[in-house]
Amino acid sequence: MTTPLLPTLQNLPANLPLEGAISIELQAGIPIFRASNIVQNRIEVLLAKQQISPLHPEEEQELDSYEEIDDYLSFLNRLARNILQNPNNQTV
């Protein structure tokens, strides 16, 4: 059994809540990790602002960090789904 290495996150947004930033739901018995509604709302605010005018450098970095978190959660979701759907082959 080979356990894949998890990617590392380089930065977290400065205003990311320490509690409640991630929600976990079960879909067909598989845990699915998602950004919480609070985090999703912040991303939507930044994206809407970006449509109107350029973001400040701090906001651009914050949005980039949220994108990195989204990629990380997507990886975890694929990993969990693959492991739980293929218990005899736990490589990704």
Sequence and secondary structure as in RCSB ss.txt:
>XXXX:A:sequence
MTTPLLPTLQNLPANLPLEGAISIELQAGIPIFRASNIVQNRIEVLLAKQQISPLHPEEEQELDSYEEIDDYLSF
LNRLARNILQNPNNQTV
>XXXX:A:secstr
             TT  SSSSEEEEEETTEEEEEE HHHHHHHHHHHHHHHHS   HHHHHHHHHHHHHHHHHHH
HHHHHHHHHH TT    
